[in-house]
Amino acid sequence: MKRILLLIAFCTVSILASAQSDYYAKKAMDYIAEAQRYLKKAESYDHEAEYYNKKADSYLRDAEYYARNKNYDRAADNVKWARDAADKAITQAKYANDARDNARNQMQWAKDALDKSK
């Protein structure tokens, strides 16, 4: 009877330890999936920043054209639009950087969870 109780206790402890390990492994996988989402988001923000930088370049070229043709009001408008586009590019680059930081945090948490699962 004593052996059966010890065997049952051992099996229970093993199952609980295994379940705890599975929990941390699943948490690690969730963190990795979240990190991938953040990296994809960062890539999207990078594309947006690139788009706004190209837009700013285009506005500056237009401003130069209008300034050469002495249409200073239109040139000033294009410079303002270029500045706005550059500000949007900076904002998108900041969002991309923040998303990468979040991905880095998620990967650290995944590493910590895997360490706990051992």
TORFILO-669799 format. One line per 2 residues: their letters; for each residue x, y, z of N, C-alpha, C. Coordinates in nm, 2 decimals, always signed. Each point is the difference from the previous one (the first is absolute). Layout:
BEGIN
a) X:Y:Z:X:Y:Z:X:Y:Z ~ ... $
END
This chain:
BEGIN
mk) +0.08:-0.12:+0.00:-0.08:+0.12:+0.00:+0.09:+0.13:+0.00 ~ +0.10:-0.01:+0.08:+0.09:+0.11:+0.01:+0.07:+0.03:-0.14 $
ri) +0.04:-0.11:-0.07:+0.06:+0.02:-0.13:-0.10:+0.06:-0.10 ~ -0.13:-0.04:+0.00:-0.10:+0.05:-0.09:-0.02:+0.15:+0.03 $
ll) +0.00:+0.04:+0.12:-0.02:+0.14:+0.04:+0.12:+0.08:-0.05 ~ +0.12:-0.05:+0.02:+0.12:+0.06:-0.05:+0.00:+0.01:-0.16 $
li) -0.04:-0.10:-0.06:-0.01:+0.00:-0.15:-0.10:+0.10:-0.05 ~ -0.11:+0.01:+0.07:-0.11:+0.10:-0.04:+0.06:+0.14:+0.03 $
af) +0.06:+0.02:+0.11:+0.06:+0.13:+0.03:+0.11:+0.04:-0.10 ~ +0.08:-0.10:-0.04:+0.10:+0.03:-0.10:-0.06:+0.04:-0.14 $
ct) -0.10:-0.08:-0.04:-0.07:+0.03:-0.12:-0.07:+0.13:+0.00 ~ -0.06:+0.04:+0.11:-0.06:+0.13:+0.02:+0.10:+0.11:-0.02 $
vs) +0.11:-0.01:+0.07:+0.10:+0.10:-0.01:+0.06:+0.01:-0.14 ~ +0.02:-0.11:-0.06:+0.05:+0.00:-0.14:-0.10:+0.07:-0.09 $
il) -0.13:-0.04:+0.01:-0.10:+0.06:-0.09:-0.01:+0.16:+0.03 ~ +0.01:+0.04:+0.12:-0.01:+0.14:+0.04:+0.13:+0.07:-0.06 $
as) +0.11:-0.06:+0.01:+0.12:+0.06:-0.05:+0.00:+0.01:-0.15 ~ -0.06:-0.10:-0.07:-0.01:+0.00:-0.14:-0.10:+0.10:-0.04 $
aq) -0.11:+0.01:+0.07:-0.10:+0.11:-0.04:+0.06:+0.14:+0.02 ~ +0.08:+0.02:+0.10:+0.06:+0.13:+0.02:+0.10:+0.03:-0.11 $
sd) +0.07:-0.10:-0.04:+0.10:+0.01:-0.11:-0.08:+0.03:-0.13 ~ -0.11:-0.07:-0.02:-0.08:+0.03:-0.12:-0.06:+0.14:+0.00 $
yy) -0.04:+0.05:+0.12:-0.05:+0.13:+0.01:+0.10:+0.11:-0.05 ~ +0.13:-0.02:+0.06:+0.10:+0.10:-0.04:+0.04:-0.01:-0.15 $
ak) +0.00:-0.12:-0.05:+0.03:-0.02:-0.14:-0.10:+0.07:-0.09 ~ -0.13:-0.02:+0.04:-0.11:+0.06:-0.07:+0.01:+0.16:+0.01 $
ka) +0.03:+0.05:+0.12:+0.02:+0.14:+0.02:+0.11:+0.05:-0.09 ~ +0.11:-0.07:-0.01:+0.11:+0.04:-0.08:-0.04:+0.01:-0.15 $
md) -0.08:-0.10:-0.04:-0.04:+0.00:-0.14:-0.09:+0.12:-0.03 ~ -0.09:+0.03:+0.10:-0.08:+0.12:-0.01:+0.08:+0.13:-0.01 $
yi) +0.10:+0.01:+0.08:+0.09:+0.12:+0.00:+0.07:+0.01:-0.14 ~ +0.04:-0.12:-0.05:+0.07:+0.01:-0.13:-0.09:+0.04:-0.11 $
ae) -0.13:-0.05:+0.01:-0.10:+0.04:-0.10:-0.02:+0.15:+0.01 ~ -0.01:+0.05:+0.12:-0.03:+0.14:+0.02:+0.12:+0.09:-0.05 $
aq) +0.12:-0.05:+0.02:+0.12:+0.07:-0.05:+0.00:+0.00:-0.15 ~ -0.04:-0.11:-0.07:-0.01:+0.00:-0.14:-0.10:+0.11:-0.05 $
ry) -0.11:+0.01:+0.07:-0.10:+0.10:-0.04:+0.06:+0.14:+0.02 ~ +0.07:+0.02:+0.10:+0.06:+0.13:+0.02:+0.11:+0.03:-0.11 $
lk) +0.07:-0.10:-0.04:+0.10:+0.02:-0.11:-0.07:+0.03:-0.13 ~ -0.11:-0.07:-0.03:-0.08:+0.03:-0.12:-0.05:+0.14:+0.00 $
ka) -0.05:+0.05:+0.12:-0.05:+0.13:+0.02:+0.12:+0.10:-0.03 ~ +0.11:-0.03:+0.06:+0.12:+0.09:-0.02:+0.03:+0.01:-0.15 $
es) +0.00:-0.11:-0.07:+0.02:+0.01:-0.14:-0.10:+0.09:-0.08 ~ -0.12:-0.01:+0.04:-0.11:+0.08:-0.05:+0.03:+0.15:+0.02 $
yd) +0.04:+0.03:+0.13:+0.03:+0.14:+0.03:+0.12:+0.05:-0.08 ~ +0.10:-0.09:-0.02:+0.11:+0.04:-0.09:-0.04:+0.03:-0.14 $
he) -0.09:-0.08:-0.05:-0.05:+0.03:-0.14:-0.07:+0.14:+0.00 ~ -0.08:+0.02:+0.10:-0.07:+0.13:+0.01:+0.10:+0.12:+0.01 $
ae) +0.10:-0.02:+0.08:+0.10:+0.11:+0.01:+0.07:+0.02:-0.13 ~ +0.03:-0.11:-0.07:+0.06:+0.01:-0.14:-0.09:+0.08:-0.09 $
yy) -0.13:-0.03:+0.00:-0.10:+0.06:-0.08:+0.00:+0.15:+0.03 ~ +0.00:+0.04:+0.13:-0.01:+0.14:+0.03:+0.13:+0.07:-0.04 $
nk) +0.12:-0.07:+0.01:+0.12:+0.07:-0.04:+0.00:+0.02:-0.15 ~ -0.05:-0.09:-0.08:-0.01:+0.02:-0.14:-0.09:+0.11:-0.03 $
ka) -0.11:+0.01:+0.07:-0.10:+0.11:-0.02:+0.07:+0.13:+0.03 ~ +0.07:+0.01:+0.11:+0.07:+0.13:+0.04:+0.10:+0.04:-0.11 $
ds) +0.08:-0.10:-0.06:+0.09:+0.03:-0.11:-0.08:+0.05:-0.12 ~ -0.11:-0.06:-0.03:-0.08:+0.05:-0.11:-0.05:+0.14:+0.02 $
yl) -0.04:+0.03:+0.12:-0.05:+0.14:+0.03:+0.12:+0.10:-0.01 ~ +0.11:-0.04:+0.05:+0.12:+0.09:-0.01:+0.04:+0.02:-0.15 $
rd) -0.01:-0.10:-0.08:+0.03:+0.02:-0.14:-0.10:+0.10:-0.07 ~ -0.13:-0.02:+0.04:-0.10:+0.09:-0.05:+0.02:+0.14:+0.05 $
ae) +0.04:+0.02:+0.13:+0.03:+0.13:+0.05:+0.11:+0.07:-0.07 ~ +0.11:-0.08:-0.04:+0.11:+0.05:-0.07:-0.05:+0.05:-0.14 $
yy) -0.08:-0.08:-0.06:-0.05:+0.03:-0.14:-0.08:+0.13:+0.01 ~ -0.09:+0.01:+0.10:-0.08:+0.13:+0.01:+0.08:+0.12:+0.04 $
ar) +0.10:-0.02:+0.08:+0.09:+0.11:+0.03:+0.08:+0.05:-0.12 ~ +0.04:-0.10:-0.08:+0.07:+0.04:-0.13:-0.09:+0.08:-0.09 $
nk) -0.13:-0.03:+0.00:-0.10:+0.07:-0.08:-0.06:+0.12:+0.07 ~ +0.05:+0.03:+0.11:-0.04:+0.12:+0.08:-0.15:+0.00:+0.04 $
ny) -0.04:-0.13:+0.03:-0.14:-0.02:+0.06:+0.03:-0.03:+0.15 ~ +0.03:+0.11:+0.08:+0.05:-0.02:+0.13:-0.11:-0.06:+0.10 $
dr) -0.12:+0.04:-0.03:-0.11:-0.05:+0.09:-0.01:-0.15:-0.01 ~ +0.00:-0.05:-0.12:-0.01:-0.14:-0.03:+0.13:-0.07:+0.06 $
aa) +0.11:+0.06:-0.02:+0.13:-0.06:+0.05:-0.01:-0.01:+0.16 ~ -0.05:+0.10:+0.06:-0.01:+0.00:+0.15:-0.10:-0.11:+0.04 $
dn) -0.11:-0.02:-0.07:-0.10:-0.10:+0.03:+0.07:-0.14:-0.01 ~ +0.08:-0.02:-0.10:+0.07:-0.13:-0.02:+0.10:-0.02:+0.11 $
vk) +0.07:+0.10:+0.04:+0.10:-0.01:+0.11:-0.08:-0.04:+0.13 ~ -0.11:+0.06:+0.02:-0.08:-0.03:+0.12:-0.05:-0.15:+0.00 $
wa) -0.04:-0.04:-0.12:-0.04:-0.14:-0.02:+0.11:-0.10:+0.02 ~ +0.12:+0.04:-0.05:+0.12:-0.08:+0.02:+0.03:-0.02:+0.14 $
rd) -0.01:+0.12:+0.08:+0.03:-0.01:+0.14:-0.10:-0.09:+0.07 ~ -0.12:+0.01:-0.03:-0.11:-0.09:+0.06:+0.03:-0.15:-0.03 $
aa) +0.04:-0.02:-0.13:+0.03:-0.14:-0.04:+0.12:-0.05:+0.08 ~ +0.10:+0.08:+0.02:+0.12:-0.04:+0.07:-0.03:-0.03:+0.15 $
dk) -0.09:+0.09:+0.05:-0.04:-0.03:+0.14:-0.08:-0.13:+0.01 ~ -0.08:-0.03:-0.09:-0.07:-0.13:+0.00:+0.10:-0.12:-0.02 $
ai) +0.10:+0.02:-0.08:+0.10:-0.10:-0.02:+0.08:-0.03:+0.14 ~ +0.03:+0.11:+0.07:+0.07:-0.01:+0.13:-0.09:-0.08:+0.09 $
tq) -0.13:+0.04:+0.00:-0.10:-0.07:+0.09:-0.01:-0.15:-0.03 ~ +0.00:-0.03:-0.13:-0.01:-0.14:-0.03:+0.13:-0.08:+0.03 $
ak) +0.11:+0.07:-0.01:+0.13:-0.07:+0.04:+0.00:-0.02:+0.15 ~ -0.06:+0.09:+0.08:+0.00:-0.01:+0.14:-0.09:-0.12:+0.04 $
ya) -0.12:-0.01:-0.07:-0.09:-0.12:+0.02:+0.07:-0.13:-0.03 ~ +0.08:+0.00:-0.11:+0.07:-0.12:-0.04:+0.10:-0.04:+0.11 $
nd) +0.07:+0.10:+0.05:+0.10:-0.02:+0.11:-0.07:-0.06:+0.12 ~ -0.11:+0.06:+0.04:-0.08:-0.05:+0.11:-0.04:-0.14:-0.01 $
ar) -0.05:-0.03:-0.13:-0.04:-0.14:-0.02:+0.11:-0.10:+0.01 ~ +0.12:+0.04:-0.05:+0.12:-0.08:+0.01:+0.04:-0.02:+0.15 $
dn) -0.01:+0.10:+0.08:+0.02:-0.01:+0.14:-0.10:-0.10:+0.07 ~ -0.12:+0.01:-0.04:-0.10:-0.09:+0.05:+0.03:-0.14:-0.04 $
ar) +0.04:-0.02:-0.12:+0.04:-0.13:-0.05:+0.12:-0.06:+0.08 ~ +0.09:+0.09:+0.03:+0.12:-0.04:+0.08:-0.05:-0.04:+0.14 $
nq) -0.09:+0.07:+0.06:-0.05:-0.03:+0.13:-0.07:-0.14:+0.00 ~ -0.08:-0.02:-0.10:-0.07:-0.13:-0.02:+0.09:-0.11:-0.01 $
mq) +0.11:+0.02:-0.07:+0.10:-0.11:-0.02:+0.07:-0.03:+0.13 ~ +0.03:+0.11:+0.08:+0.06:-0.02:+0.13:-0.09:-0.08:+0.09 $
wa) -0.13:+0.04:+0.00:-0.10:-0.08:+0.08:-0.01:-0.14:-0.04 ~ +0.01:-0.03:-0.13:-0.01:-0.13:-0.05:+0.13:-0.08:+0.05 $
kd) +0.11:+0.06:+0.00:+0.12:-0.06:+0.05:-0.01:-0.03:+0.15 ~ -0.06:+0.09:+0.07:-0.02:-0.02:+0.15:-0.10:-0.12:+0.02 $
al) -0.10:+0.00:-0.08:-0.10:-0.11:+0.01:+0.06:-0.13:-0.03 ~ +0.09:-0.01:-0.10:+0.06:-0.13:-0.04:+0.10:-0.04:+0.11 $
dk) +0.07:+0.10:+0.06:+0.09:-0.03:+0.11:-0.08:-0.06:+0.12 ~ -0.12:+0.05:+0.02:-0.09:-0.06:+0.11:-0.05:-0.13:-0.03 $
sk) -0.02:-0.03:-0.13:-0.05:-0.13:-0.04:+0.10:-0.12:+0.02 ~ +0.12:+0.04:+0.02:+0.10:-0.11:+0.01:+0.00:-0.06:+0.14 $
END
